[in-house]
Amino acid sequence: MSLVHQGVLRDAFAEVCRFRSDLYACLTARGDALFELCDALLCTEGPVRTLVDLALAPEHRRGHGALYGGLNQGHIDLARLLERWPGRRCRGRRTAGSY
């Protein structure tokens, strides 16, 4: 493996780490549960048809209760999210502040 290739891998890994840190910082309430839910959603192969599919994914280490608690009581700071990725547009409902 060349040094150039190693540098590209290191840069890509650093970018993913930065993305994950920024995303976690935007999850204000029940952030751990929401973050694991995002991991499960991104890492599950194929379509996700039910929440149970996500709860059974290896990346979601919590039980069903945490999944539903994160969805029902979790919050995403949209202002912070849009501040970190200003070029991105959120699809769906748009509100100021927390979502």
Phi, psi and omega per residue, in radians:
M1 nan 2.301 -3.115
S2 -1.371 2.816 3.103
L3 -1.143 -0.583 3.111
V4 -1.095 -0.778 3.132
H5 -1.104 -0.698 3.112
Q6 -1.106 -0.674 3.115
G7 -1.133 -0.681 3.107
V8 -1.132 -0.772 3.115
L9 -1.097 -0.721 3.138
R10 -1.123 -0.727 3.120
D11 -1.138 -0.730 3.133
A12 -1.129 -0.741 3.123
F13 -1.105 -0.740 3.117
A14 -1.090 -0.685 3.131
E15 -1.150 -0.735 3.099
V16 -1.132 -0.730 3.103
C17 -1.079 -0.729 3.110
R18 -1.113 -0.759 3.112
F19 -1.044 -0.808 -3.123
R20 -1.117 -0.708 3.114
S21 -1.136 -0.757 3.119
D22 -1.113 -0.749 3.129
L23 -1.104 -0.792 -3.131
Y24 -1.075 -0.644 3.134
A25 -1.139 -0.394 3.140
C26 -1.489 -0.208 -3.129
L27 -1.622 1.817 -2.960
T28 -1.565 -0.794 3.126
A29 -1.971 2.379 -3.101
R30 0.973 0.673 -3.077
G31 -1.057 -0.683 -3.136
D32 -1.107 -0.776 -3.131
A33 -1.163 -0.728 3.120
L34 -1.162 -0.655 -3.131
F35 -1.152 -0.736 3.092
E36 -1.172 -0.569 3.068
L37 -1.131 -0.736 3.076
C38 -1.095 -0.762 3.098
D39 -1.023 -0.803 -3.137
A40 -1.107 -0.717 -3.140
L41 -1.128 -0.716 -3.109
L42 -1.335 -0.475 -3.039
C43 -1.724 -0.225 -3.128
T44 -1.262 2.289 3.116
E45 -1.394 2.423 3.103
G46 1.406 -3.129 -3.118
P47 -1.261 2.575 3.061
V48 -1.768 2.050 -3.073
R49 -1.746 -0.465 -3.128
T50 -2.429 2.826 3.073
L51 -1.159 -0.512 3.118
V52 -1.083 -0.632 3.080
D53 -0.993 -0.718 3.130
L54 -1.235 -0.687 -3.132
A55 -1.131 -0.468 -3.138
L56 -1.551 -0.131 3.121
A57 -1.177 2.498 -3.133
P58 -1.037 -0.494 -3.126
E59 -1.268 -0.351 3.105
H60 -1.688 1.675 -3.023
R61 -1.506 -0.039 -3.114
R62 -1.693 2.989 3.136
G63 -1.480 -3.125 -3.139
H64 -1.033 -0.668 -3.106
G65 -1.040 -0.724 3.128
A66 -1.163 -0.643 3.116
L67 -1.072 -0.894 -3.131
Y68 -1.196 -0.623 3.079
G69 -1.103 -0.732 3.103
G70 -1.104 -0.726 3.136
L71 -1.235 -0.682 -3.085
N72 -1.402 -0.609 -3.018
Q73 -2.086 -0.032 3.133
G74 -1.346 2.747 3.130
H75 -2.366 2.512 3.046
I76 -2.045 2.198 3.099
D77 -1.394 1.664 -3.066
L78 -1.135 -0.648 3.129
A79 -1.044 -0.773 3.115
R80 -1.161 -0.707 3.126
L81 -1.065 -0.820 3.136
L82 -1.213 -0.507 3.083
E83 -1.177 -0.649 -3.127
R84 -1.340 -0.515 3.114
W85 -2.251 1.263 -3.037
P86 -1.151 -0.438 -3.121
G87 -1.421 -0.114 -3.101
R88 -1.649 2.582 3.054
R89 -1.987 2.336 3.076
C90 -1.500 2.248 3.091
R91 -1.529 2.662 3.109
G92 1.707 -2.648 -3.078
R93 -1.188 2.366 3.140
R94 -2.034 2.213 3.102
T95 -2.427 2.824 3.076
A96 -1.575 2.650 3.086
G97 1.345 -2.382 -3.086
S98 -1.443 2.690 3.123
Y99 -2.107 nan nan
